Amino acid sequence: MIKVLTVEQMRAVEQATDAAGTSYADMMQHAGHAVADTTASLLADRGPESRAVVLVGPGNNGGDGLVAAQILHEEFGVQVGCYLLSPREDDDPVFSAARDAGVFIAVSGDDQRWRVLKNLIASADVVIDALLGTGARLPISGELEKVLTRVFNALGERQNPKESLVWPGVPAPTQKRNPIIVAVDCPSGLDCDTGEIDPKALHADVTVTFAAAKIGQLAFPGAAAVGKLVIADIGTPANLVELKKVSLELATGADVRELLPRRSADSHKGDFGRAVIAAGSVPYTGAASLAALAAYRVGAGLVTLAVPQIIYPILAAQLPEATWLLLPHDMGALNTTAAEVFFEEIGDADALLIGPGIGQDLETAGFVRGLLRGEEQAKRGAIGFGGRSPVPDQTELAHHELP
């Protein structure tokens, strides 16, 4: 199962991983390799001499980006330019390794009129966002806000070029498609605890996060900025106590499949229950169809659709497996007398679904009230909380608001 952590829980996991023998420097190398490998796979169809821009923040997230830049250049032959939000010390090992590998490096503070940044973005096949990671505190401001604003402007100019903006010494690309955006750990400007996102955040096509998913990556509106989520190993032991005690987990398709009961080879549809669905009206035939398909998908063996008779021809061709209960209607909406017919036919139902697409017609309100408090349901067993009063007539309906 994929663990889902808060930012504080992730810090505890990193501390425990360090204590278990995988140092922070080692974790950074693992993270950078994962970002580089993912980026290289995304560039596979972009041809030789692909170009990448790495936006580098001042912290560990920026360090992950510098490692990725070095590996992309040395191992995959990608032309890489790193654009630093602020200068890094010469004795910073990941900075010096990237520089010594021949990676082009520029610093925001030295970039007059943002020409270098615009040139880098104009020719890039991929932009790697290694500015903030999970450490974002909203709102974005200062130099980071300025850099992201210029990145957006440069991306816009790729679609509507005003001048020739190119990588130093490289012809301008003929295609106008924007570069792939890869976020390192988390798109900069996303709160990884809440899912809140700054309007200036750079939305990613792919996010490479580490060790576990983060709550904010899965919570909207921020989840829309994450793109495809890749969870990469950074050397965290699988049996780490700090991971095991986290109770929040993300269910995958494989996980859910394992929870489903096995069906015997000699089973048949009658072994898996009958669902009866009262749904649909002339304006909303699709609701009935979708509800029936959902019932089949979750495993119901038999599905009966109870629908206004007039919409049956529309639905029958879409649902060849279903059986049908055709109900009285007024102008395509279920009416009060439909409740009596409905109760006569559902004696062996294991599950009932009532409501998708039936609308708010006055007669349909009578149908619903009839189900909840009719004499027939009282004999059979209650649906809902109604008493034993009879199906209401039109006079009574006229004095009630619609449900």
Secondary structure, 3 states (H helix, E strand, C coil): CEEEECHHHHHHHHHHHHHCCCCHHHHHHHHHHHHHHHHHHHCCCCCCCCEEEEEECCCHHHHHHHHHHHHHHHHHCCEEEEEECCCCCCCCHHHHHHHHCCCEEEEHHHCHHHHHHHHHHHHCCEEEEECCHHHCCCCCCHHHHHHHHHHHHHHHHHHCCCCCCCCCCCCCCCCCCCCEEEEECCCCCECCCCCCECCCCCCCCEEEEECCEEHHHHCCCHHHHCCEEEEECCCCCCCCHHHHCCCCEECCHHHHHHHCCCCCCCCCHHHHCEEEEECCCHHHHHHHHHHHHHHHHCCCCEEEEEEEHHHHHHHHCCCCCCEEEEECEECCEECCCHHHHHHHHCCCCCEEEECCCCCCCHHHHHHHHHHHHCHHHHHHCCCCCCCCCCCCCHHHHCCCCCC
